[in-house]
Amino acid sequence: MPPNVDPENTDPKRRLSKGWSMPSFEFIVESIDEGVLLCDLEGCIFYVNQRMAKMLGYRVEKMIGEELFDFMTPQWAAAARENLARRALGVADVFEHEFRHRDGHALLTLVATRPIRMEDLESYEASLVAVTDISERTQAIEMLRRSEESFRTLSENSPDGILIHRDLKILYANPALARLLGYQSPEELCAVPIRDIARDQDIASLPERIAHANPNTTMTPFEEHQIRRKDGTVILVETAHYRGLYANQAAVISVLRDISARKELQSKTMQLDRMLAAGTLAAGIGHEINNPLAFISGHLDLALEEVIGDLALIEDTPPELPLAPEHRQELITSMQDIKHSLEVAHRGSMRIRDIVENLRLFTREEYEAPYPVELIDVLESTIQMLGDELPSSTQVIRDFGEVPPIIGYESGLGQVLLNLLINAAQALQEVERAQRELKISVYQQEGAVFINICDTGGGISPANIAHIFEPFFTTKPPHRGTGLGLTISKKLMTRMGGTLEVTSRPTRGTCALLCLKPAR
């Protein structure tokens, strides 16, 4: 107990009996969540509630009679002495103050003090101190400040565009997004309605996409969308969205990633693969065209000879004489031969047309939305294009069931089938003639259309099959492949909403299974 302290003054009942009702006072202060203490103007504590004692790690009886300053560091105690002097002047204060817990750690609090004057006295003789622990709140505010600072630092330096919006209003945009969309600054972009940069259908579907986001991350998967730049041009981006808070209110945080360069590279890569495949087939296509050209040339020569002979026969017959029966029959036979030769020539020309059309479809790129495609027609056309690439003596088994049109791209599907058939043909070149079999099955099952292409080639080792869809991975010699065919084929199948799976057994063969969506 401090020196020169009257023991009677440390008795709370004696101190309060001068003008306070102890039962009503205790009921109030013991039922609130703040710490409360009473001290005289020298700082001697004569009342403390349970909350205050617990806040500092003591029992109530251990604090009664002690100086208030004993529960502070010397620095804070000095400030408390100066402040307590203001109570004698009748001044109330609210301020932040640091106490020291029994175990030594600092406790930041919000203190509200008020001078107390008893009813029978004109001067102030005590101070009521209400203490609120704000250490956790302060820590939370500091963590929030650091979190916001970290977010802003990350956002300001992110290569991806970051957009925060609520109710179609842009609340925040980072510099990367402003640059991507062609605005001078994020502030300029924030003044633009979100409808000026996003398509209406994308805006309308956003709540549904967010509603189906992963509940653990509140994040939607990245999806491709078109957005408008300030100059009106449209670019392709990948976007993902998060549910979050901004300025303590619900908002949507969107990440936008420019994929224009990637798409351009993919397009060039696909075109390169088309050119390589076209080069691989160039000799076969030349042979395919030469065959019908030979038919046309040969039969046109025969037709020309027949016509020349018929003309000579007619010219040698005097005009006044009718044709002899035997000459008439020769003329009829000749005309029939001419008709047959012209029909063969016509079929040959149609074959050339088909070959050229197949090549045109193969090299054409698709940018429009997927549409219904007759699968069997594309498959037969692709098999014809394979031509001499398929080894001789190969037994080709067609097991085509009745299937509806599929959703896709005619040229894209043709490219996938051609890549797979070329792979099968090259695999069959490595086995004995008697073992060469290529089976192509088409069927519908469980609401999907399947194409299964199986060869009896040498197969793919387990170590290699895990990498066959990786770009530039190949086991072929450099002049026979780039390692892009299967990569591009899988990408094309994904674009058409389908899948591509490859299974293989070494020395037994390989199967490629395509799954596509029916158009109806």
C-alpha positions as CSV (number, residue, x, y, z in Angstrom):
1,M,0.0,0.0,0.0
2,P,1.4,3.5,-0.8
3,P,2.7,5.5,2.2
4,N,0.5,8.3,3.7
5,V,-2.7,6.5,2.6
6,D,-5.5,6.5,5.2
7,P,-6.6,2.8,5.5
8,E,-10.2,3.9,5.8
9,N,-9.9,5.6,2.3
10,T,-9.1,2.2,0.7
11,D,-12.4,0.8,1.9
12,P,-14.7,1.2,-1.1
13,K,-17.8,1.0,1.1
14,R,-16.6,3.9,3.3
15,R,-15.6,6.0,0.2
16,L,-18.9,5.3,-1.5
17,S,-21.0,5.8,1.5
18,K,-20.5,9.5,1.3
19,G,-22.9,9.7,-1.7
20,W,-23.1,6.5,-3.6
21,S,-25.4,3.5,-3.4
22,M,-23.0,0.5,-3.5
23,P,-25.5,-2.2,-4.6
24,S,-26.7,-0.2,-7.6
25,F,-23.2,0.9,-8.6
26,E,-21.8,-2.6,-8.4
27,F,-24.7,-4.0,-10.4
28,I,-24.1,-1.6,-13.2
29,V,-20.3,-1.8,-13.5
30,E,-20.1,-5.6,-13.1
31,S,-22.6,-6.2,-15.9
32,I,-20.7,-4.2,-18.6
33,D,-17.9,-5.4,-20.8
34,E,-15.5,-2.5,-20.0
35,G,-13.0,-2.3,-17.2
36,V,-14.0,0.2,-14.5
37,L,-12.0,1.6,-11.6
38,L,-12.2,4.4,-9.1
39,C,-9.2,6.2,-7.8
40,D,-8.5,9.3,-5.8
41,L,-6.7,12.3,-7.2
42,E,-3.4,10.8,-6.1
43,G,-4.0,7.6,-8.1
44,C,-4.8,5.3,-5.3
45,I,-7.4,2.7,-6.4
46,F,-10.3,2.1,-4.1
47,Y,-12.6,0.2,-6.4
48,V,-12.1,-2.0,-9.5
49,N,-14.5,-4.3,-11.2
50,Q,-13.9,-7.9,-12.3
51,R,-13.5,-7.0,-15.9
52,M,-10.7,-4.5,-15.2
53,A,-8.8,-6.9,-13.0
54,K,-9.1,-9.7,-15.5
55,M,-8.0,-7.4,-18.3
56,L,-4.7,-6.9,-16.4
57,G,-4.3,-10.4,-15.1
58,Y,-4.9,-9.7,-11.4
59,R,-7.5,-10.5,-8.7
60,V,-9.6,-7.6,-7.6
61,E,-8.3,-7.6,-4.0
62,K,-4.7,-7.4,-5.3
63,M,-5.5,-4.1,-7.1
64,I,-7.4,-2.4,-4.3
65,G,-5.2,0.1,-2.4
66,E,-2.5,0.1,-5.1
67,E,-1.5,3.1,-7.2
68,L,-2.9,3.2,-10.7
69,F,0.5,4.0,-12.0
70,D,1.9,0.6,-10.9
71,F,0.1,-1.0,-13.7
72,M,1.9,1.0,-16.4
73,T,5.4,1.5,-17.7
74,P,7.2,4.6,-16.3
75,Q,6.7,6.5,-19.6
76,W,3.0,5.9,-19.6
77,A,2.7,6.5,-15.8
78,A,4.2,10.0,-16.2
79,A,1.5,10.8,-18.8
80,A,-1.2,9.4,-16.6
81,R,-0.1,11.6,-13.6
82,E,-0.3,14.7,-15.8
83,N,-3.7,13.6,-17.0
84,L,-5.0,12.8,-13.5
85,A,-4.3,16.3,-12.4
86,R,-6.9,17.5,-14.9
87,R,-9.6,15.7,-12.9
88,A,-9.1,18.1,-10.0
89,L,-10.1,20.8,-12.4
90,G,-13.3,19.0,-13.3
91,V,-12.1,18.0,-16.8
92,A,-13.2,14.8,-18.5
93,D,-11.0,13.1,-21.1
94,V,-11.0,10.3,-23.7
95,F,-7.7,9.1,-24.9
96,E,-5.7,6.0,-25.9
97,H,-3.5,4.6,-23.1
98,E,-1.2,1.7,-22.6
99,F,-1.4,-0.5,-19.5
100,R,1.0,-3.3,-18.6
101,H,-0.4,-6.8,-18.1
102,R,0.8,-8.9,-15.1
103,D,2.8,-11.1,-17.5
104,G,4.6,-8.0,-18.9
105,H,3.0,-7.5,-22.3
106,A,1.6,-4.1,-23.3
107,L,-2.2,-3.6,-23.4
108,L,-3.5,-0.8,-25.6
109,T,-6.8,0.6,-24.4
110,L,-9.2,3.4,-24.9
111,V,-9.7,5.3,-21.6
112,A,-12.6,7.5,-20.7
113,T,-12.1,9.5,-17.4
114,R,-14.5,11.7,-15.5
115,P,-14.0,13.6,-12.2
116,I,-16.2,12.7,-9.3
117,R,-17.5,15.1,-6.7
118,M,-19.5,13.8,-3.8
119,E,-22.8,15.3,-2.9
120,D,-21.6,16.9,0.4
121,L,-18.3,18.3,-1.2
122,E,-17.7,21.2,-3.5
123,S,-14.3,20.0,-4.8
124,Y,-13.5,17.0,-6.9
125,E,-11.9,14.2,-5.0
126,A,-11.9,11.1,-7.2
127,S,-11.8,9.9,-10.8
128,L,-14.0,7.4,-12.6
129,V,-11.9,5.5,-15.2
130,A,-13.6,3.3,-17.9
131,V,-11.2,1.2,-19.9
132,T,-11.8,-0.6,-23.2
133,D,-9.3,-3.1,-24.5
134,I,-8.6,-2.1,-28.2
135,S,-5.4,-4.1,-28.7
136,E,-7.1,-6.7,-30.9
137,R,-9.1,-4.1,-32.7
138,T,-5.9,-2.1,-33.3
139,Q,-4.1,-5.2,-34.5
140,A,-7.0,-6.0,-36.8
141,I,-6.9,-2.4,-38.2
142,E,-3.2,-2.7,-38.7
143,M,-3.5,-6.1,-40.4
144,L,-6.2,-4.6,-42.6
145,R,-4.0,-1.6,-43.5
146,R,-1.1,-3.9,-44.3
147,S,-3.4,-6.2,-46.3
148,E,-4.8,-3.2,-48.3
149,E,-1.2,-1.9,-48.8
150,S,-0.1,-5.4,-50.0
151,F,-3.1,-5.7,-52.3
152,R,-2.4,-2.2,-53.8
153,T,1.3,-3.0,-54.2
154,L,0.5,-6.3,-55.9
155,S,-2.2,-4.8,-58.0
156,E,-0.2,-1.8,-59.1
157,N,2.7,-4.1,-60.3
158,S,0.6,-6.9,-61.7
159,P,1.0,-7.7,-65.4
160,D,-2.7,-8.7,-65.4
161,G,-5.5,-6.3,-65.4
162,I,-7.4,-6.0,-62.2
163,L,-10.9,-4.5,-62.0
164,I,-13.2,-4.0,-59.0
165,H,-16.8,-3.3,-59.7
166,R,-20.2,-3.2,-58.1
167,D,-23.6,-2.7,-59.7
168,L,-22.0,-2.1,-63.2
169,K,-19.8,0.7,-61.7
170,I,-16.0,0.5,-61.8
171,L,-14.6,1.2,-58.4
172,Y,-10.9,0.5,-59.0
173,A,-8.7,-0.4,-62.0
174,N,-5.0,-1.0,-61.9
175,P,-2.5,0.5,-64.4
176,A,-2.1,-2.7,-66.3
177,L,-5.8,-2.7,-67.2
178,A,-5.7,0.9,-68.2
179,R,-2.8,0.2,-70.5
180,L,-4.5,-2.9,-71.9
181,L,-7.7,-0.9,-72.7
182,G,-5.9,2.1,-74.1
183,Y,-6.8,4.6,-71.3
184,Q,-4.4,7.3,-70.0
185,S,-4.8,6.4,-66.4
186,P,-6.8,4.1,-64.1
187,E,-8.8,7.2,-63.0
188,E,-9.9,7.8,-66.6
189,L,-11.0,4.1,-66.8
190,C,-12.9,4.3,-63.5
191,A,-15.1,7.1,-65.0
192,V,-16.3,4.8,-67.8
193,P,-19.4,2.6,-67.5
194,I,-18.6,-1.1,-67.4
195,R,-20.9,-1.6,-70.4
196,D,-18.5,0.4,-72.5
197,I,-15.8,-2.3,-72.2
198,A,-17.8,-5.6,-71.7
199,R,-20.5,-7.2,-73.8
200,D,-24.0,-7.2,-72.5
201,Q,-24.3,-11.0,-72.6
202,D,-21.1,-11.3,-70.5
203,I,-22.4,-8.8,-68.0
204,A,-25.8,-10.5,-67.8
205,S,-24.2,-14.0,-67.2
206,L,-21.7,-12.7,-64.5
207,P,-23.9,-13.3,-61.5
208,E,-24.6,-16.8,-62.5
209,R,-20.9,-17.6,-63.1
210,I,-20.0,-16.2,-59.7
211,A,-22.8,-18.1,-58.1
212,H,-21.2,-21.3,-59.4
213,A,-17.7,-20.3,-58.3
214,N,-15.6,-22.7,-56.2
215,P,-17.0,-22.1,-52.6
216,N,-13.5,-22.6,-51.1
217,T,-11.9,-19.8,-53.2
218,T,-15.0,-17.9,-54.4
219,M,-13.2,-17.8,-57.7
220,T,-14.7,-18.6,-61.1
221,P,-12.6,-20.5,-63.7
222,F,-10.8,-18.5,-66.3
223,E,-12.9,-18.1,-69.4
224,E,-12.3,-16.4,-72.8
225,H,-14.2,-13.2,-73.4
226,Q,-14.0,-10.2,-75.8
227,I,-13.7,-6.7,-74.4
228,R,-13.6,-3.3,-76.1
229,R,-10.7,-0.9,-75.9
230,K,-11.1,2.9,-75.8
231,D,-10.6,3.1,-79.6
232,G,-13.4,0.6,-80.2
233,T,-11.2,-2.3,-81.1
234,V,-12.0,-5.7,-79.6
235,I,-9.4,-7.9,-78.0
236,L,-9.6,-11.4,-76.5
237,V,-8.9,-11.9,-72.8
238,E,-9.1,-14.6,-70.1
239,T,-11.2,-13.5,-67.1
240,A,-11.8,-14.8,-63.7
241,H,-14.0,-13.3,-61.0
242,Y,-13.9,-13.3,-57.2
243,R,-16.5,-12.4,-54.6
244,G,-14.9,-10.0,-52.1
245,L,-15.2,-6.7,-50.2
246,Y,-14.1,-3.3,-51.3
247,A,-14.6,-0.3,-48.9
248,N,-16.4,-2.8,-46.5
249,Q,-19.1,-3.5,-49.1
250,A,-19.6,-6.6,-51.3
251,A,-17.9,-6.2,-54.7
252,V,-16.7,-8.3,-57.6
253,I,-12.9,-8.5,-58.3
254,S,-12.1,-9.4,-61.9
255,V,-8.8,-10.5,-63.3
256,L,-8.3,-9.9,-67.0
257,R,-5.4,-11.5,-68.9
258,D,-4.5,-10.4,-72.4
259,I,-4.2,-13.6,-74.6
260,S,-4.0,-11.9,-78.0
261,A,-0.3,-12.8,-78.4
262,R,-0.9,-16.4,-77.3
263,K,-3.8,-16.8,-79.7
264,E,-1.7,-15.4,-82.6
265,L,1.1,-17.9,-81.8
266,Q,-1.4,-20.7,-81.6
267,S,-2.9,-19.7,-85.0
268,K,0.6,-19.5,-86.5
269,T,1.5,-22.9,-85.0
270,M,-1.7,-24.5,-86.4
271,Q,-1.0,-23.0,-89.8
272,L,2.5,-24.4,-89.6
273,D,1.2,-27.8,-88.8
274,R,-1.2,-27.6,-91.7
275,M,1.6,-26.7,-94.0
276,L,3.7,-29.6,-92.7
277,A,0.9,-32.1,-93.1
278,A,0.1,-30.7,-96.6
279,G,3.8,-31.1,-97.4
280,T,3.7,-34.7,-96.2
281,L,0.8,-35.4,-98.5
282,A,2.0,-33.4,-101.5
283,A,3.4,-36.4,-103.3
284,G,0.3,-38.4,-102.6
285,I,-2.0,-35.6,-103.7
286,G,0.1,-35.2,-106.9
287,H,-0.3,-39.0,-107.6
288,E,-4.0,-38.8,-106.8
289,I,-4.5,-35.9,-109.3
290,N,-2.3,-37.6,-112.0
291,N,-4.4,-40.7,-111.9
292,P,-7.7,-39.0,-112.9
293,L,-5.8,-36.8,-115.3
294,A,-4.5,-39.9,-117.1
295,F,-8.1,-41.2,-117.2
296,I,-9.3,-38.0,-118.7
297,S,-6.5,-37.6,-121.2
298,G,-6.7,-41.2,-122.3
299,H,-10.4,-41.3,-122.8
300,L,-10.5,-37.9,-124.5
301,D,-7.8,-39.2,-126.9
302,L,-10.1,-42.2,-127.7
303,A,-13.1,-40.0,-128.1
304,L,-11.1,-37.8,-130.4
305,E,-10.0,-40.7,-132.6
306,E,-13.6,-42.0,-132.8
307,V,-14.8,-38.5,-133.8
308,I,-12.0,-38.2,-136.5
309,G,-12.9,-41.7,-137.9
310,D,-16.6,-40.9,-137.9
311,L,-16.0,-37.6,-139.7
312,A,-13.9,-39.5,-142.3
313,L,-16.6,-42.0,-142.8
314,I,-19.2,-39.3,-143.4
315,E,-16.9,-37.3,-145.6
316,D,-16.1,-40.4,-147.8
317,T,-19.8,-41.1,-148.4
318,P,-21.3,-39.2,-151.4
319,P,-24.0,-36.8,-150.2
320,E,-26.6,-38.3,-152.5
321,L,-26.1,-41.8,-151.1
322,P,-27.5,-42.9,-147.8
323,L,-25.2,-44.6,-145.2
324,A,-24.9,-48.3,-145.7
325,P,-26.3,-50.3,-142.7
326,E,-22.9,-51.5,-141.7
327,H,-21.6,-47.9,-141.7
328,R,-24.6,-46.8,-139.6
329,Q,-23.9,-49.5,-137.1
330,E,-20.2,-48.5,-137.0
331,L,-21.3,-44.9,-136.3
332,I,-23.6,-45.9,-133.5
333,T,-20.9,-48.0,-131.9
334,S,-18.4,-45.2,-132.2
335,M,-20.8,-42.7,-130.6
336,Q,-21.4,-45.1,-127.7
337,D,-17.6,-45.4,-127.2
338,I,-17.3,-41.7,-127.3
339,K,-20.1,-41.4,-124.7
340,H,-18.4,-43.9,-122.4
341,S,-15.0,-42.1,-122.7
342,L,-16.6,-38.8,-121.9
343,E,-18.3,-40.3,-118.9
344,V,-15.0,-41.7,-117.6
345,A,-13.4,-38.3,-118.2
346,H,-16.2,-36.6,-116.3
347,R,-15.7,-38.9,-113.3
348,G,-12.0,-38.2,-113.4
349,S,-12.6,-34.5,-113.4
350,M,-15.0,-34.9,-110.4
351,R,-12.3,-36.8,-108.6
352,I,-9.8,-33.9,-109.2
353,R,-12.5,-31.5,-107.9
354,D,-12.9,-33.5,-104.7
355,I,-9.2,-33.7,-104.1
356,V,-8.8,-29.9,-104.5
357,E,-11.9,-29.3,-102.3
358,N,-10.4,-31.6,-99.6
359,L,-7.2,-29.6,-99.7
360,R,-9.1,-26.3,-99.6
361,L,-11.1,-27.5,-96.6
362,F,-7.9,-28.7,-94.9
363,T,-6.1,-25.4,-95.2
364,R,-9.0,-23.1,-94.3
365,E,-9.1,-21.6,-90.8
366,E,-12.4,-21.4,-88.9
367,Y,-13.4,-18.3,-86.8
368,E,-17.2,-18.6,-86.7
369,A,-19.2,-20.4,-84.1
370,P,-19.4,-24.3,-84.4
371,Y,-22.0,-25.6,-86.7
372,P,-23.6,-29.0,-87.7
373,V,-21.1,-31.1,-89.6
374,E,-21.8,-34.4,-91.4
375,L,-19.2,-36.6,-89.7
376,I,-19.1,-39.5,-92.2
377,D,-18.6,-37.1,-95.2
378,V,-15.6,-35.5,-93.6
379,L,-14.2,-38.9,-92.5
380,E,-14.5,-40.4,-96.0
381,S,-13.0,-37.2,-97.6
382,T,-10.1,-37.4,-95.1
383,I,-9.5,-41.1,-95.9
384,Q,-9.4,-40.2,-99.6
385,M,-6.8,-37.5,-98.9
386,L,-4.6,-40.1,-97.1
387,G,-4.0,-41.7,-100.5
388,D,-0.6,-43.4,-100.9
389,E,0.5,-42.4,-97.3
390,L,-1.3,-45.6,-96.2
391,P,1.0,-48.6,-96.7
392,S,0.0,-51.2,-99.4
393,S,-1.7,-54.3,-98.2
394,T,-3.3,-52.5,-95.3
395,Q,-6.7,-53.8,-94.5
396,V,-9.0,-50.9,-93.9
397,I,-12.1,-51.8,-91.8
398,R,-14.9,-49.3,-91.8
399,D,-17.4,-49.8,-89.0
400,F,-19.7,-46.9,-89.5
401,G,-22.9,-46.8,-87.5
402,E,-25.8,-44.3,-88.1
403,V,-24.9,-41.1,-86.3
404,P,-26.4,-37.6,-86.4
405,P,-24.4,-34.5,-87.5
406,I,-22.0,-33.3,-84.9
407,I,-21.2,-29.8,-83.7
408,G,-17.8,-28.6,-84.9
409,Y,-15.8,-27.2,-87.8
410,E,-15.6,-29.1,-91.0
411,S,-11.9,-28.2,-91.7
412,G,-11.0,-28.5,-88.0
413,L,-12.4,-32.0,-87.7
414,G,-10.7,-32.8,-91.0
415,Q,-7.4,-31.7,-89.7
416,V,-7.8,-33.8,-86.5
417,L,-8.8,-36.9,-88.5
418,L,-5.9,-36.4,-91.0
419,N,-3.4,-36.0,-88.2
420,L,-4.6,-39.2,-86.5
421,L,-4.8,-41.2,-89.8
422,I,-1.3,-40.1,-90.8
423,N,0.0,-41.2,-87.4
424,A,-1.7,-44.6,-87.9
425,A,-0.4,-44.9,-91.4
426,Q,3.2,-44.2,-90.4
427,A,2.9,-46.7,-87.5
428,L,1.7,-49.4,-89.9
429,Q,4.8,-48.8,-92.1
430,E,6.9,-50.2,-89.2
431,V,5.2,-53.7,-89.1
432,E,5.0,-56.7,-91.4
433,R,2.6,-56.5,-94.3
434,A,0.4,-59.3,-92.9
435,Q,-0.1,-57.4,-89.6
436,R,-1.3,-54.1,-91.2
437,E,-4.9,-53.3,-90.2
438,L,-6.6,-50.0,-89.7
439,K,-10.1,-50.0,-88.2
440,I,-12.2,-46.9,-88.1
441,S,-15.4,-47.2,-86.0
442,V,-18.2,-44.6,-85.7
443,Y,-21.0,-44.9,-83.2
444,Q,-23.4,-43.1,-80.9
445,Q,-23.5,-43.8,-77.2
446,E,-24.9,-42.0,-74.1
447,G,-25.8,-38.8,-76.0
448,A,-22.4,-38.5,-77.7
449,V,-20.8,-39.4,-81.0
450,F,-17.6,-41.4,-81.0
451,I,-14.9,-42.1,-83.6
452,N,-12.3,-44.8,-82.8
453,I,-9.3,-45.1,-85.0
454,C,-7.2,-48.2,-84.2
455,D,-4.0,-49.4,-85.9
456,T,-1.9,-52.6,-85.4
457,G,1.4,-50.7,-85.5
458,G,4.2,-50.8,-83.1
459,G,2.4,-48.9,-80.3
460,I,3.7,-46.2,-78.0
461,S,5.7,-46.9,-74.8
462,P,4.2,-46.0,-71.4
463,A,7.0,-43.5,-70.9
464,N,6.2,-41.6,-74.1
465,I,2.4,-41.8,-74.1
466,A,2.3,-39.5,-71.0
467,H,3.9,-36.7,-73.1
468,I,2.2,-37.1,-76.5
469,F,0.0,-34.0,-76.1
470,E,2.9,-31.8,-75.1
471,P,4.0,-29.3,-77.8
472,F,7.0,-30.4,-79.8
473,F,7.2,-33.8,-78.2
474,T,7.7,-36.5,-80.9
475,T,9.5,-39.8,-81.4
476,K,9.5,-39.5,-85.2
477,P,12.5,-38.4,-87.3
478,P,12.8,-34.7,-87.9
479,H,11.5,-34.9,-91.5
480,R,8.4,-36.8,-90.4
481,G,6.9,-34.6,-87.7
482,T,7.2,-31.5,-85.5
483,G,5.5,-32.9,-82.4
484,L,2.6,-30.4,-82.8
485,G,0.0,-32.6,-84.5
486,L,-1.6,-34.2,-81.4
487,T,-1.2,-30.9,-79.4
488,I,-3.2,-29.0,-82.1
489,S,-5.7,-31.9,-82.5
490,K,-6.5,-31.8,-78.8
491,K,-6.9,-28.1,-78.9
492,L,-9.2,-28.3,-81.9
493,M,-11.3,-30.9,-80.2
494,T,-11.6,-28.7,-77.1
495,R,-12.7,-25.8,-79.3
496,M,-15.4,-28.0,-80.7
497,G,-16.6,-29.1,-77.3
498,G,-15.2,-32.6,-77.6
499,T,-12.4,-34.7,-76.3
500,L,-9.5,-36.7,-77.6
501,E,-7.9,-39.7,-75.8
502,V,-5.1,-42.0,-77.0
503,T,-4.4,-45.4,-75.6
504,S,-1.6,-47.7,-76.7
505,R,0.0,-51.1,-76.1
506,P,3.6,-51.6,-77.2
507,T,3.9,-54.0,-80.2
508,R,0.0,-54.3,-80.3
509,G,-1.1,-50.9,-81.7
510,T,-2.7,-47.6,-80.8
511,C,-6.3,-46.3,-80.6
512,A,-7.4,-42.7,-80.7
513,L,-10.9,-42.1,-79.4
514,L,-12.7,-38.9,-80.3
515,C,-15.9,-37.8,-78.5
516,L,-18.1,-35.1,-80.1
517,K,-21.4,-33.5,-79.3
518,P,-24.3,-34.3,-81.6
519,A,-26.1,-31.4,-83.3
520,R,-29.5,-32.7,-82.3
